[in-house]
Amino acid sequence: MFETLITYAVAYYRAHPDVLERYRAFKTHEEFVDEAYQFTTWSLTTPPWNSPEMQQRLDDESQRLYHAPTTTKARFFAAKNAAIVQLEYGEHE
């Protein structure tokens, strides 16, 4: 259901490996906002993520995630975090 969002996040962390080092570290509000800003900027300027079709698909999936039950959200973030950890340790290759 949220495969595109996970793929999107994984692609971002692959493109910005330095973010992985800070992924589990405590963040101040300013650091969190800065990271979200960088992620959004990357998504709007990096092909294929900036295509109108992909942006619409990501927006639709984000809306579904926002309205999803708590258990579904927990499963999504567990899958996303697992994918990021796999990237960090090279298990995706």
C-alpha positions as CSV (number, residue, x, y, z in Angstrom):
1,M,0.0,0.0,0.0
2,F,2.8,2.4,0.9
3,E,5.5,0.9,-1.2
4,T,6.2,4.1,-3.1
5,L,6.7,6.1,0.1
6,I,9.1,3.5,1.4
7,T,11.0,3.4,-2.0
8,Y,11.0,7.2,-1.9
9,A,12.6,7.3,1.6
10,V,15.1,4.6,0.7
11,A,16.1,6.5,-2.4
12,Y,16.6,9.6,-0.3
13,Y,18.8,7.9,2.2
14,R,20.8,6.2,-0.5
15,A,21.4,9.6,-2.1
16,H,22.3,11.2,1.2
17,P,24.2,8.6,3.3
18,D,25.3,11.2,5.8
19,V,21.7,11.3,7.0
20,L,21.9,7.7,8.0
21,E,24.5,8.6,10.7
22,R,22.0,11.0,12.2
23,Y,18.9,8.9,11.7
24,R,18.6,7.5,15.2
25,A,20.3,10.4,17.0
26,F,18.2,12.8,19.1
27,K,17.3,15.8,17.1
28,T,16.3,19.3,18.2
29,H,13.2,20.8,16.6
30,E,15.5,22.9,14.3
31,E,17.4,19.8,13.1
32,F,14.2,18.0,12.5
33,V,12.7,20.9,10.5
34,D,16.0,21.2,8.5
35,E,16.0,17.5,7.7
36,A,12.4,17.6,6.6
37,Y,13.1,20.7,4.4
38,Q,16.1,18.9,2.8
39,F,13.9,15.8,2.1
40,T,11.1,18.0,0.6
41,T,13.6,20.0,-1.5
42,W,15.2,16.8,-2.8
43,S,11.8,15.3,-3.6
44,L,10.7,18.3,-5.6
45,T,14.0,18.7,-7.6
46,T,15.1,15.1,-8.2
47,P,13.9,13.0,-11.2
48,P,11.8,10.9,-11.2
49,W,10.4,12.1,-7.9
50,N,9.6,15.6,-9.3
51,S,7.4,14.3,-12.1
52,P,3.7,15.4,-11.8
53,E,2.6,11.7,-11.8
54,M,5.0,10.7,-9.0
55,Q,4.1,13.8,-6.9
56,Q,0.4,13.0,-7.2
57,R,1.0,9.4,-6.3
58,L,3.1,10.4,-3.3
59,D,0.5,12.9,-2.2
60,D,-2.2,10.3,-2.4
61,E,-0.2,7.7,-0.4
62,S,0.7,10.4,2.2
63,Q,-3.0,11.1,2.6
64,R,-3.9,7.4,3.0
65,L,-1.1,7.1,5.6
66,Y,-2.4,10.1,7.5
67,H,-5.9,8.6,7.7
68,A,-4.7,5.0,8.3
69,P,-5.2,3.1,11.6
70,T,-2.4,3.3,14.1
71,T,-1.4,-0.4,13.4
72,T,-1.1,0.3,9.7
73,K,1.1,3.4,10.4
74,A,3.2,1.3,12.8
75,R,3.8,-1.4,10.1
76,F,4.6,1.3,7.5
77,F,7.2,3.0,9.7
78,A,8.7,-0.4,10.8
79,A,9.1,-1.3,7.1
80,K,10.6,2.1,6.3
81,N,13.0,1.9,9.2
82,A,14.0,-1.7,8.3
83,A,14.7,-0.6,4.7
84,I,16.9,2.3,6.0
85,V,18.8,0.0,8.3
86,Q,19.4,-2.5,5.4
87,L,20.8,0.4,3.4
88,E,23.1,1.4,6.3
89,Y,24.5,-2.2,6.5
90,G,24.6,-2.9,2.8
91,E,22.0,-5.7,3.0
92,H,20.1,-4.4,0.0
93,E,22.8,-5.4,-2.5
